């Protein structure tokens, strides 16, 4: 759903980690596999994750590590 920099992908799945529609679920799984196979940092978030401050802290840490590598 969003790319940050050149190597961090964030996928937002509103109510749960995957959509209910099987075609969309398969597309999401394939997107995640492709990203990981090509060395992207992939973060999948649900609505619950977005509301959790620990998620923000985790993303901030990932961004900090990514920036320090470049």
N, CA, C, O and CB atoms as a CASP TS submission, in Angstrom:
PFRMAT TS
TARGET T0000
AUTHOR 0000-0000-0000
METHOD Language model
MODEL 1
PARENT N/A
ATOM      1  N   UNK     1       0.815  -1.196   0.000  1.00  0.00           N
ATOM      2  CA  UNK     1       0.000   0.000   0.000  1.00  0.00           C
ATOM      3  C   UNK     1       0.862   1.265   0.000  1.00  0.00           C
ATOM      4  O   UNK     1       0.462   2.294  -0.544  1.00  0.00           O
ATOM      5  CB  UNK     1      -0.929  -0.005   1.201  1.00  0.00           C
ATOM      6  N   UNK     2       2.057   1.180   0.619  1.00  0.00           N
ATOM      7  CA  UNK     2       2.962   2.330   0.620  1.00  0.00           C
ATOM      8  C   UNK     2       4.399   1.826   0.655  1.00  0.00           C
ATOM      9  O   UNK     2       4.705   0.818   1.292  1.00  0.00           O
ATOM     10  CB  UNK     2       2.677   3.275   1.830  1.00  0.00           C
ATOM     11  N   UNK     3       5.261   2.536  -0.033  1.00  0.00           N
ATOM     12  CA  UNK     3       6.690   2.237   0.021  1.00  0.00           C
ATOM     13  C   UNK     3       7.386   3.435   0.660  1.00  0.00           C
ATOM     14  O   UNK     3       7.100   4.586   0.331  1.00  0.00           O
ATOM     15  CB  UNK     3       7.275   1.930  -1.413  1.00  0.00           C
ATOM     16  N   UNK     4       8.293   3.143   1.568  1.00  0.00           N
ATOM     17  CA  UNK     4       9.063   4.193   2.238  1.00  0.00           C
ATOM     18  C   UNK     4      10.506   4.023   1.810  1.00  0.00           C
ATOM     19  O   UNK     4      11.078   2.940   1.938  1.00  0.00           O
ATOM     20  CB  UNK     4       8.915   4.126   3.809  1.00  0.00           C
ATOM     21  N   UNK     5      11.082   5.077   1.311  1.00  0.00           N
ATOM     22  CA  UNK     5      12.430   4.961   0.782  1.00  0.00           C
ATOM     23  C   UNK     5      12.411   4.024  -0.403  1.00  0.00           C
ATOM     24  O   UNK     5      11.506   4.091  -1.236  1.00  0.00           O
ATOM     25  CB  UNK     5      13.415   4.465   1.861  1.00  0.00           C
ATOM     26  N   UNK     6      13.390   3.160  -0.488  1.00  0.00           N
ATOM     27  CA  UNK     6      13.416   2.237  -1.613  1.00  0.00           C
ATOM     28  C   UNK     6      13.266   0.778  -1.202  1.00  0.00           C
ATOM     29  O   UNK     6      13.214  -0.093  -2.071  1.00  0.00           O
ATOM     30  CB  UNK     6      14.689   2.409  -2.370  1.00  0.00           C
ATOM     31  N   UNK     7      13.194   0.484   0.098  1.00  0.00           N
ATOM     32  CA  UNK     7      13.191  -0.916   0.516  1.00  0.00           C
ATOM     33  C   UNK     7      12.175  -1.284   1.592  1.00  0.00           C
ATOM     34  O   UNK     7      12.178  -2.429   2.045  1.00  0.00           O
ATOM     35  CB  UNK     7      14.526  -1.266   0.998  1.00  0.00           C
ATOM     36  N   UNK     8      11.314  -0.375   2.018  1.00  0.00           N
ATOM     37  CA  UNK     8      10.351  -0.687   3.075  1.00  0.00           C
ATOM     38  C   UNK     8       8.937  -0.601   2.504  1.00  0.00           C
ATOM     39  O   UNK     8       8.521   0.439   1.994  1.00  0.00           O
ATOM     40  CB  UNK     8      10.518   0.282   4.289  1.00  0.00           C
ATOM     41  N   UNK     9       8.216  -1.701   2.597  1.00  0.00           N
ATOM     42  CA  UNK     9       6.838  -1.763   2.126  1.00  0.00           C
ATOM     43  C   UNK     9       5.911  -1.957   3.306  1.00  0.00           C
ATOM     44  O   UNK     9       6.157  -2.799   4.169  1.00  0.00           O
ATOM     45  CB  UNK     9       6.651  -2.895   1.097  1.00  0.00           C
ATOM     46  N   UNK    10       4.844  -1.175   3.341  1.00  0.00           N
ATOM     47  CA  UNK    10       3.839  -1.332   4.390  1.00  0.00           C
ATOM     48  C   UNK    10       2.512  -1.666   3.721  1.00  0.00           C
ATOM     49  O   UNK    10       2.037  -0.952   2.838  1.00  0.00           O
ATOM     50  CB  UNK    10       3.721  -0.039   5.273  1.00  0.00           C
ATOM     51  N   UNK    11       1.933  -2.767   4.169  1.00  0.00           N
ATOM     52  CA  UNK    11       0.647  -3.229   3.664  1.00  0.00           C
ATOM     53  C   UNK    11      -0.375  -3.058   4.774  1.00  0.00           C
ATOM     54  O   UNK    11      -0.175  -3.548   5.885  1.00  0.00           O
ATOM     55  CB  UNK    11       0.718  -4.717   3.180  1.00  0.00           C
ATOM     56  N   UNK    12      -1.473  -2.363   4.481  1.00  0.00           N
ATOM     57  CA  UNK    12      -2.513  -2.128   5.476  1.00  0.00           C
ATOM     58  C   UNK    12      -3.745  -2.949   5.118  1.00  0.00           C
ATOM     59  O   UNK    12      -4.303  -2.799   4.030  1.00  0.00           O
ATOM     60  CB  UNK    12      -2.864  -0.619   5.569  1.00  0.00           C
ATOM     61  N   UNK    13      -4.165  -3.809   6.026  1.00  0.00           N
ATOM     62  CA  UNK    13      -5.339  -4.654   5.840  1.00  0.00           C
ATOM     63  C   UNK    13      -6.349  -4.322   6.925  1.00  0.00           C
ATOM     64  O   UNK    13      -6.326  -4.924   7.999  1.00  0.00           O
ATOM     65  CB  UNK    13      -4.962  -6.164   5.873  1.00  0.00           C
ATOM     66  N   UNK    14      -7.213  -3.398   6.664  1.00  0.00           N
ATOM     67  CA  UNK    14      -8.150  -2.810   7.614  1.00  0.00           C
ATOM     68  C   UNK    14      -8.544  -3.663   8.820  1.00  0.00           C
ATOM     69  O   UNK    14      -8.017  -3.428   9.907  1.00  0.00           O
ATOM     70  CB  UNK    14      -9.355  -2.455   6.901  1.00  0.00           C
ATOM     71  N   UNK    15      -9.426  -4.621   8.688  1.00  0.00           N
ATOM     72  CA  UNK    15      -9.941  -5.337   9.861  1.00  0.00           C
ATOM     73  C   UNK    15      -9.061  -6.495  10.318  1.00  0.00           C
ATOM     74  O   UNK    15      -9.005  -6.776  11.515  1.00  0.00           O
ATOM     75  CB  UNK    15     -11.310  -5.856   9.565  1.00  0.00           C
ATOM     76  N   UNK    16      -8.400  -7.150   9.437  1.00  0.00           N
ATOM     77  CA  UNK    16      -7.582  -8.303   9.794  1.00  0.00           C
ATOM     78  C   UNK    16      -6.315  -8.283   8.970  1.00  0.00           C
ATOM     79  O   UNK    16      -6.081  -7.344   8.209  1.00  0.00           O
ATOM     80  CB  UNK    16      -8.351  -9.624   9.582  1.00  0.00           C
ATOM     81  N   UNK    17      -5.502  -9.303   9.112  1.00  0.00           N
ATOM     82  CA  UNK    17      -4.254  -9.299   8.366  1.00  0.00           C
ATOM     83  C   UNK    17      -4.445  -9.577   6.892  1.00  0.00           C
ATOM     84  O   UNK    17      -3.603  -9.190   6.082  1.00  0.00           O
ATOM     85  CB  UNK    17      -3.317 -10.302   8.940  1.00  0.00           C
ATOM     86  N   UNK    18      -5.506 -10.225   6.529  1.00  0.00           N
ATOM     87  CA  UNK    18      -5.775 -10.473   5.123  1.00  0.00           C
ATOM     88  C   UNK    18      -7.236 -10.169   4.838  1.00  0.00           C
ATOM     89  O   UNK    18      -8.095 -10.281   5.713  1.00  0.00           O
ATOM     90  CB  UNK    18      -5.428 -11.930   4.738  1.00  0.00           C
ATOM     91  N   UNK    19      -7.495  -9.788   3.614  1.00  0.00           N
ATOM     92  CA  UNK    19      -8.872  -9.527   3.193  1.00  0.00           C
ATOM     93  C   UNK    19      -9.648 -10.845   3.153  1.00  0.00           C
ATOM     94  O   UNK    19      -9.050 -11.920   3.115  1.00  0.00           O
ATOM     95  CB  UNK    19      -8.905  -8.824   1.800  1.00  0.00           C
ATOM     96  N   UNK    20     -10.956 -10.759   3.162  1.00  0.00           N
ATOM     97  CA  UNK    20     -11.790 -11.958   3.159  1.00  0.00           C
ATOM     98  C   UNK    20     -11.903 -12.591   1.772  1.00  0.00           C
ATOM     99  O   UNK    20     -12.047 -13.808   1.663  1.00  0.00           O
ATOM    100  CB  UNK    20     -13.170 -11.622   3.679  1.00  0.00           C
ATOM    101  N   UNK    21     -11.840 -11.796   0.729  1.00  0.00           N
ATOM    102  CA  UNK    21     -11.936 -12.303  -0.633  1.00  0.00           C
ATOM    103  C   UNK    21     -10.699 -13.142  -0.968  1.00  0.00           C
ATOM    104  O   UNK    21      -9.571 -12.677  -0.801  1.00  0.00           O
ATOM    105  CB  UNK    21     -12.093 -11.137  -1.640  1.00  0.00           C
ATOM    106  N   UNK    22     -10.904 -14.366  -1.435  1.00  0.00           N
ATOM    107  CA  UNK    22      -9.794 -15.290  -1.691  1.00  0.00           C
ATOM    108  C   UNK    22      -8.818 -14.766  -2.745  1.00  0.00           C
ATOM    109  O   UNK    22      -7.612 -14.968  -2.607  1.00  0.00           O
ATOM    110  CB  UNK    22     -10.336 -16.634  -2.132  1.00  0.00           C
ATOM    111  N   UNK    23      -9.306 -14.101  -3.789  1.00  0.00           N
ATOM    112  CA  UNK    23      -8.418 -13.567  -4.828  1.00  0.00           C
ATOM    113  C   UNK    23      -7.538 -12.454  -4.275  1.00  0.00           C
ATOM    114  O   UNK    23      -6.352 -12.373  -4.592  1.00  0.00           O
ATOM    115  CB  UNK    23      -9.235 -13.047  -6.019  1.00  0.00           C
ATOM    116  N   UNK    24      -8.125 -11.607  -3.455  1.00  0.00           N
ATOM    117  CA  UNK    24      -7.358 -10.513  -2.854  1.00  0.00           C
ATOM    118  C   UNK    24      -6.366 -11.084  -1.840  1.00  0.00           C
ATOM    119  O   UNK    24      -5.230 -10.620  -1.750  1.00  0.00           O
ATOM    120  CB  UNK    24      -8.306  -9.478  -2.174  1.00  0.00           C
ATOM    121  N   UNK    25      -6.797 -12.087  -1.080  1.00  0.00           N
ATOM    122  CA  UNK    25      -5.918 -12.726  -0.104  1.00  0.00           C
ATOM    123  C   UNK    25      -4.704 -13.343  -0.811  1.00  0.00           C
ATOM    124  O   UNK    25      -3.572 -13.194  -0.350  1.00  0.00           O
ATOM    125  CB  UNK    25      -6.690 -13.808   0.696  1.00  0.00           C
ATOM    126  N   UNK    26      -4.942 -14.029  -1.923  1.00  0.00           N
ATOM    127  CA  UNK    26      -3.847 -14.636  -2.683  1.00  0.00           C
ATOM    128  C   UNK    26      -2.902 -13.571  -3.241  1.00  0.00           C
ATOM    129  O   UNK    26      -1.683 -13.740  -3.219  1.00  0.00           O
ATOM    130  CB  UNK    26      -4.405 -15.495  -3.827  1.00  0.00           C
ATOM    131  N   UNK    27      -3.467 -12.489  -3.733  1.00  0.00           N
ATOM    132  CA  UNK    27      -2.653 -11.384  -4.249  1.00  0.00           C
ATOM    133  C   UNK    27      -1.785 -10.798  -3.139  1.00  0.00           C
ATOM    134  O   UNK    27      -0.607 -10.517  -3.359  1.00  0.00           O
ATOM    135  CB  UNK    27      -3.550 -10.286  -4.860  1.00  0.00           C
ATOM    136  N   UNK    28      -2.359 -10.612  -1.944  1.00  0.00           N
ATOM    137  CA  UNK    28      -1.608 -10.080  -0.802  1.00  0.00           C
ATOM    138  C   UNK    28      -0.465 -11.003  -0.398  1.00  0.00           C
ATOM    139  O   UNK    28       0.645 -10.548  -0.124  1.00  0.00           O
ATOM    140  CB  UNK    28      -2.538  -9.863   0.386  1.00  0.00           C
ATOM    141  N   UNK    29      -0.745 -12.299  -0.362  1.00  0.00           N
ATOM    142  CA  UNK    29       0.288 -13.267   0.002  1.00  0.00           C
ATOM    143  C   UNK    29       1.415 -13.247  -1.024  1.00  0.00           C
ATOM    144  O   UNK    29       2.592 -13.263  -0.662  1.00  0.00           O
ATOM    145  CB  UNK    29      -0.309 -14.684   0.117  1.00  0.00           C
ATOM    146  N   UNK    30       1.052 -13.212  -2.303  1.00  0.00           N
ATOM    147  CA  UNK    30       2.075 -13.164  -3.360  1.00  0.00           C
ATOM    148  C   UNK    30       2.897 -11.885  -3.297  1.00  0.00           C
ATOM    149  O   UNK    30       4.106 -11.904  -3.532  1.00  0.00           O
ATOM    150  CB  UNK    30       1.422 -13.285  -4.734  1.00  0.00           C
ATOM    151  N   UNK    31       2.244 -10.779  -2.983  1.00  0.00           N
ATOM    152  CA  UNK    31       2.957  -9.506  -2.846  1.00  0.00           C
ATOM    153  C   UNK    31       3.989  -9.576  -1.725  1.00  0.00           C
ATOM    154  O   UNK    31       5.118  -9.108  -1.876  1.00  0.00           O
ATOM    155  CB  UNK    31       1.966  -8.361  -2.580  1.00  0.00           C
ATOM    156  N   UNK    32       3.592 -10.164  -0.606  1.00  0.00           N
ATOM    157  CA  UNK    32       4.503 -10.300   0.534  1.00  0.00           C
ATOM    158  C   UNK    32       5.677 -11.227   0.198  1.00  0.00           C
ATOM    159  O   UNK    32       6.823 -10.922   0.526  1.00  0.00           O
ATOM    160  CB  UNK    32       3.743 -10.835   1.763  1.00  0.00           C
ATOM    161  N   UNK    33       5.390 -12.349  -0.451  1.00  0.00           N
ATOM    162  CA  UNK    33       6.460 -13.277  -0.842  1.00  0.00           C
ATOM    163  C   UNK    33       7.442 -12.623  -1.805  1.00  0.00           C
ATOM    164  O   UNK    33       8.656 -12.770  -1.659  1.00  0.00           O
ATOM    165  CB  UNK    33       5.867 -14.535  -1.482  1.00  0.00           C
ATOM    166  N   UNK    34       6.913 -11.900  -2.789  1.00  0.00           N
ATOM    167  CA  UNK    34       7.770 -11.204  -3.749  1.00  0.00           C
ATOM    168  C   UNK    34       8.670 -10.197  -3.037  1.00  0.00           C
ATOM    169  O   UNK    34       9.871 -10.127  -3.299  1.00  0.00           O
ATOM    170  CB  UNK    34       6.918 -10.493  -4.818  1.00  0.00           C
ATOM    171  N   UNK    35       8.078  -9.428  -2.143  1.00  0.00           N
ATOM    172  CA  UNK    35       8.842  -8.406  -1.418  1.00  0.00           C
ATOM    173  C   UNK    35       9.974  -9.039  -0.615  1.00  0.00           C
ATOM    174  O   UNK    35      11.110  -8.568  -0.656  1.00  0.00           O
ATOM    175  CB  UNK    35       7.918  -7.604  -0.484  1.00  0.00           C
ATOM    176  N   UNK    36       9.664 -10.089   0.102  1.00  0.00           N
ATOM    177  CA  UNK    36      10.680 -10.746   0.929  1.00  0.00           C
ATOM    178  C   UNK    36      11.764 -11.396   0.077  1.00  0.00           C
ATOM    179  O   UNK    36      12.941 -11.350   0.434  1.00  0.00           O
ATOM    180  CB  UNK    36      10.033 -11.795   1.829  1.00  0.00           C
ATOM    181  N   UNK    37      11.377 -12.004  -1.050  1.00  0.00           N
ATOM    182  CA  UNK    37      12.351 -12.628  -1.955  1.00  0.00           C
ATOM    183  C   UNK    37      13.299 -11.605  -2.568  1.00  0.00           C
ATOM    184  O   UNK    37      14.416 -11.943  -2.959  1.00  0.00           O
ATOM    185  CB  UNK    37      11.628 -13.385  -3.063  1.00  0.00           C
ATOM    186  N   UNK    38      12.853 -10.350  -2.651  1.00  0.00           N
ATOM    187  CA  UNK    38      13.662  -9.285  -3.245  1.00  0.00           C
ATOM    188  C   UNK    38      14.231  -8.334  -2.188  1.00  0.00           C
ATOM    189  O   UNK    38      14.566  -7.185  -2.476  1.00  0.00           O
ATOM    190  CB  UNK    38      12.829  -8.500  -4.249  1.00  0.00           C
ATOM    191  N   UNK    39      14.328  -8.842  -0.968  1.00  0.00           N
ATOM    192  CA  UNK    39      14.985  -8.142   0.143  1.00  0.00           C
ATOM    193  C   UNK    39      14.359  -6.810   0.540  1.00  0.00           C
ATOM    194  O   UNK    39      15.059  -5.879   0.938  1.00  0.00           O
ATOM    195  CB  UNK    39      16.398  -7.907  -0.205  1.00  0.00           C
ATOM    196  N   UNK    40      13.053  -6.729   0.429  1.00  0.00           N
ATOM    197  CA  UNK    40      12.352  -5.567   0.966  1.00  0.00           C
ATOM    198  C   UNK    40      12.009  -5.855   2.420  1.00  0.00           C
ATOM    199  O   UNK    40      11.785  -7.007   2.791  1.00  0.00           O
ATOM    200  CB  UNK    40      11.066  -5.237   0.134  1.00  0.00           C
ATOM    201  N   UNK    41      11.966  -4.838   3.222  1.00  0.00           N
ATOM    202  CA  UNK    41      11.400  -4.964   4.558  1.00  0.00           C
ATOM    203  C   UNK    41       9.899  -4.854   4.364  1.00  0.00           C
ATOM    204  O   UNK    41       9.415  -3.860   3.822  1.00  0.00           O
ATOM    205  CB  UNK    41      11.962  -3.862   5.568  1.00  0.00           C
ATOM    206  N   UNK    42       9.161  -5.855   4.798  1.00  0.00           N
ATOM    207  CA  UNK    42       7.716  -5.907   4.569  1.00  0.00           C
ATOM    208  C   UNK    42       7.002  -5.891   5.901  1.00  0.00           C
ATOM    209  O   UNK    42       7.269  -6.719   6.772  1.00  0.00           O
ATOM    210  CB  UNK    42       7.321  -7.163   3.755  1.00  0.00           C
ATOM    211  N   UNK    43       6.097  -4.950   6.054  1.00  0.00           N
ATOM    212  CA  UNK    43       5.336  -4.818   7.297  1.00  0.00           C
ATOM    213  C   UNK    43       3.855  -4.886   6.950  1.00  0.00           C
ATOM    214  O   UNK    43       3.357  -4.074   6.171  1.00  0.00           O
ATOM    215  CB  UNK    43       5.681  -3.479   8.048  1.00  0.00           C
ATOM    216  N   UNK    44       3.155  -5.852   7.527  1.00  0.00           N
ATOM    217  CA  UNK    44       1.718  -5.976   7.311  1.00  0.00           C
ATOM    218  C   UNK    44       1.016  -5.487   8.571  1.00  0.00           C
ATOM    219  O   UNK    44       1.311  -5.947   9.674  1.00  0.00           O
ATOM    220  CB  UNK    44       1.311  -7.456   6.967  1.00  0.00           C
ATOM    221  N   UNK    45       0.090  -4.555   8.401  1.00  0.00           N
ATOM    222  CA  UNK    45      -0.602  -3.959   9.538  1.00  0.00           C
ATOM    223  C   UNK    45      -2.104  -4.155   9.430  1.00  0.00           C
ATOM    224  O   UNK    45      -2.680  -4.090   8.344  1.00  0.00           O
ATOM    225  CB  UNK    45      -0.275  -2.473   9.642  1.00  0.00           C
ATOM    226  N   UNK    46      -2.720  -4.394  10.564  1.00  0.00           N
ATOM    227  CA  UNK    46      -4.179  -4.446  10.637  1.00  0.00           C
ATOM    228  C   UNK    46      -4.662  -3.145  11.289  1.00  0.00           C
ATOM    229  O   UNK    46      -3.860  -2.327  11.740  1.00  0.00           O
ATOM    230  CB  UNK    46      -4.671  -5.712  11.447  1.00  0.00           C
ATOM    231  N   UNK    47      -5.966  -2.975  11.329  1.00  0.00           N
ATOM    232  CA  UNK    47      -6.537  -1.809  12.003  1.00  0.00           C
ATOM    233  C   UNK    47      -6.101  -1.783  13.470  1.00  0.00           C
ATOM    234  O   UNK    47      -5.785  -0.724  14.014  1.00  0.00           O
ATOM    235  CB  UNK    47      -8.083  -1.821  11.898  1.00  0.00           C
ATOM    236  N   UNK    48      -6.087  -2.949  14.096  1.00  0.00           N
ATOM    237  CA  UNK    48      -5.669  -3.061  15.497  1.00  0.00           C
ATOM    238  C   UNK    48      -4.220  -2.592  15.656  1.00  0.00           C
ATOM    239  O   UNK    48      -3.901  -1.877  16.606  1.00  0.00           O
ATOM    240  CB  UNK    48      -5.822  -4.522  15.997  1.00  0.00           C
ATOM    241  N   UNK    49      -3.337  -2.994  14.723  1.00  0.00           N
ATOM    242  CA  UNK    49      -1.930  -2.580  14.780  1.00  0.00           C
ATOM    243  C   UNK    49      -1.785  -1.065  14.708  1.00  0.00           C
ATOM    244  O   UNK    49      -0.976  -0.472  15.422  1.00  0.00           O
ATOM    245  CB  UNK    49      -1.142  -3.229  13.644  1.00  0.00           C
ATOM    246  N   UNK    50      -2.570  -0.453  13.844  1.00  0.00           N
ATOM    247  CA  UNK    50      -2.486   1.005  13.649  1.00  0.00           C
ATOM    248  C   UNK    50      -2.804   1.744  14.939  1.00  0.00           C
ATOM    249  O   UNK    50      -2.252   2.812  15.202  1.00  0.00           O
ATOM    250  CB  UNK    50      -3.445   1.460  12.535  1.00  0.00           C
ATOM    251  N   UNK    51      -3.688   1.180  15.736  1.00  0.00           N
ATOM    252  CA  UNK    51      -4.100   1.824  16.983  1.00  0.00           C
ATOM    253  C   UNK    51      -3.181   1.511  18.166  1.00  0.00           C
ATOM    254  O   UNK    51      -3.401   2.004  19.272  1.00  0.00           O
ATOM    255  CB  UNK    51      -5.503   1.407  17.322  1.00  0.00           C
ATOM    256  N   UNK    52      -2.165   0.700  17.935  1.00  0.00           N
ATOM    257  CA  UNK    52      -1.256   0.275  18.998  1.00  0.00           C
ATOM    258  C   UNK    52       0.041   1.096  18.931  1.00  0.00           C
ATOM    259  O   UNK    52       0.731   1.060  17.912  1.00  0.00           O
ATOM    260  CB  UNK    52      -0.950  -1.249  18.883  1.00  0.00           C
ATOM    261  N   UNK    53       0.376   1.816  19.969  1.00  0.00           N
ATOM    262  CA  UNK    53       1.578   2.658  20.000  1.00  0.00           C
ATOM    263  C   UNK    53       2.842   1.834  19.764  1.00  0.00           C
ATOM    264  O   UNK    53       3.822   2.346  19.224  1.00  0.00           O
ATOM    265  CB  UNK    53       1.678   3.395  21.343  1.00  0.00           C
ATOM    266  N   UNK    54       2.827   0.563  20.164  1.00  0.00           N
ATOM    267  CA  UNK    54       3.999  -0.286  19.942  1.00  0.00           C
ATOM    268  C   UNK    54       4.287  -0.492  18.456  1.00  0.00           C
ATOM    269  O   UNK    54       5.438  -0.692  18.068  1.00  0.00           O
ATOM    270  CB  UNK    54       3.801  -1.633  20.618  1.00  0.00           C
ATOM    271  N   UNK    55       3.253  -0.446  17.633  1.00  0.00           N
ATOM    272  CA  UNK    55       3.441  -0.553  16.186  1.00  0.00           C
ATOM    273  C   UNK    55       4.221   0.651  15.673  1.00  0.00           C
ATOM    274  O   UNK    55       5.128   0.504  14.854  1.00  0.00           O
ATOM    275  CB  UNK    55       2.078  -0.664  15.461  1.00  0.00           C
ATOM    276  N   UNK    56       3.875   1.820  16.147  1.00  0.00           N
ATOM    277  CA  UNK    56       4.575   3.045  15.733  1.00  0.00           C
ATOM    278  C   UNK    56       6.038   2.982  16.171  1.00  0.00           C
ATOM    279  O   UNK    56       6.933   3.366  15.420  1.00  0.00           O
ATOM    280  CB  UNK    56       3.883   4.306  16.332  1.00  0.00           C
ATOM    281  N   UNK    57       6.270   2.502  17.372  1.00  0.00           N
ATOM    282  CA  UNK    57       7.639   2.374  17.877  1.00  0.00           C
ATOM    283  C   UNK    57       8.428   1.389  17.014  1.00  0.00           C
ATOM    284  O   UNK    57       9.588   1.636  16.683  1.00  0.00           O
ATOM    285  CB  UNK    57       7.635   1.914  19.357  1.00  0.00           C
ATOM    286  N   UNK    58       7.792   0.270  16.653  1.00  0.00           N
ATOM    287  CA  UNK    58       8.440  -0.737  15.807  1.00  0.00           C
ATOM    288  C   UNK    58       8.793  -0.151  14.434  1.00  0.00           C
ATOM    289  O   UNK    58       9.908  -0.346  13.950  1.00  0.00           O
ATOM    290  CB  UNK    58       7.524  -1.971  15.641  1.00  0.00           C
ATOM    291  N   UNK    59       7.877   0.545  13.820  1.00  0.00           N
ATOM    292  CA  UNK    59       8.127   1.137  12.499  1.00  0.00           C
ATOM    293  C   UNK    59       9.229   2.186  12.595  1.00  0.00           C
ATOM    294  O   UNK    59      10.090   2.262  11.719  1.00  0.00           O
ATOM    295  CB  UNK    59       6.832   1.768  11.924  1.00  0.00           C
ATOM    296  N   UNK    60       9.208   2.980  13.635  1.00  0.00           N
ATOM    297  CA  UNK    60      10.252   3.988  13.833  1.00  0.00           C
ATOM    298  C   UNK    60      11.620   3.321  13.935  1.00  0.00           C
ATOM    299  O   UNK    60      12.590   3.812  13.359  1.00  0.00           O
ATOM    300  CB  UNK    60       9.969   4.826  15.099  1.00  0.00           C
ATOM    301  N   UNK    61      11.706   2.216  14.656  1.00  0.00           N
ATOM    302  CA  UNK    61      12.960   1.484  14.798  1.00  0.00           C
ATOM    303  C   UNK    61      13.417   0.915  13.450  1.00  0.00           C
ATOM    304  O   UNK    61      14.601   0.979  13.119  1.00  0.00           O
ATOM    305  CB  UNK    61      12.805   0.354  15.827  1.00  0.00           C
ATOM    306  N   UNK    62      12.497   0.369  12.688  1.00  0.00           N
ATOM    307  CA  UNK    62      12.829  -0.172  11.364  1.00  0.00           C
ATOM    308  C   UNK    62      13.352   0.940  10.462  1.00  0.00           C
ATOM    309  O   UNK    62      14.348   0.751   9.764  1.00  0.00           O
ATOM    310  CB  UNK    62      11.592  -0.851  10.720  1.00  0.00           C
ATOM    311  N   UNK    63      12.700   2.079  10.470  1.00  0.00           N
ATOM    312  CA  UNK    63      13.141   3.216   9.645  1.00  0.00           C
ATOM    313  C   UNK    63      14.525   3.693  10.065  1.00  0.00           C
ATOM    314  O   UNK    63      15.373   3.976   9.218  1.00  0.00           O
ATOM    315  CB  UNK    63      12.137   4.377   9.743  1.00  0.00           C
ATOM    316  N   UNK    64      14.749   3.781  11.362  1.00  0.00           N
ATOM    317  CA  UNK    64      16.050   4.220  11.857  1.00  0.00           C
ATOM    318  C   UNK    64      17.154   3.259  11.393  1.00  0.00           C
ATOM    319  O   UNK    64      18.217   3.698  10.954  1.00  0.00           O
ATOM    320  CB  UNK    64      16.035   4.318  13.399  1.00  0.00           C
ATOM    321  N   UNK    65      16.899   1.953  11.491  1.00  0.00           N
ATOM    322  CA  UNK    65      17.878   0.956  11.046  1.00  0.00           C
ATOM    323  C   UNK    65      18.110   1.032   9.547  1.00  0.00           C
ATOM    324  O   UNK    65      19.242   0.899   9.082  1.00  0.00           O
ATOM    325  CB  UNK    65      17.420  -0.446  11.425  1.00  0.00           C
ATOM    326  N   UNK    66      17.046   1.245   8.795  1.00  0.00           N
ATOM    327  CA  UNK    66      17.154   1.330   7.337  1.00  0.00           C
ATOM    328  C   UNK    66      17.985   2.550   6.921  1.00  0.00           C
ATOM    329  O   UNK    66      18.820   2.459   6.021  1.00  0.00           O
ATOM    330  CB  UNK    66      15.749   1.398   6.699  1.00  0.00           C
ATOM    331  N   UNK    67      17.756   3.674   7.571  1.00  0.00           N
ATOM    332  CA  UNK    67      18.477   4.906   7.259  1.00  0.00           C
ATOM    333  C   UNK    67      19.958   4.750   7.605  1.00  0.00           C
ATOM    334  O   UNK    67      20.823   5.208   6.858  1.00  0.00           O
ATOM    335  CB  UNK    67      17.867   6.105   8.024  1.00  0.00           C
ATOM    336  N   UNK    68      20.248   4.106   8.733  1.00  0.00           N
ATOM    337  CA  UNK    68      21.648   3.948   9.134  1.00  0.00           C
ATOM    338  C   UNK    68      22.410   3.010   8.199  1.00  0.00           C
ATOM    339  O   UNK    68      23.633   3.109   8.093  1.00  0.00           O
ATOM    340  CB  UNK    68      21.727   3.424  10.563  1.00  0.00           C
ATOM    341  N   UNK    69      21.702   2.095   7.514  1.00  0.00           N
ATOM    342  CA  UNK    69      22.367   1.204   6.543  1.00  0.00           C
ATOM    343  C   UNK    69      22.735   1.934   5.270  1.00  0.00           C
ATOM    344  O   UNK    69      23.669   1.538   4.573  1.00  0.00           O
ATOM    345  CB  UNK    69      21.471   0.018   6.204  1.00  0.00           C
ATOM    346  N   UNK    70      22.022   2.980   4.966  1.00  0.00           N
ATOM    347  CA  UNK    70      22.269   3.721   3.712  1.00  0.00           C
ATOM    348  C   UNK    70      23.108   4.890   4.002  1.00  0.00           C
ATOM    349  O   UNK    70      23.438   5.653   3.094  1.00  0.00           O
ATOM    350  CB  UNK    70      20.976   4.165   3.038  1.00  0.00           C
TER
END
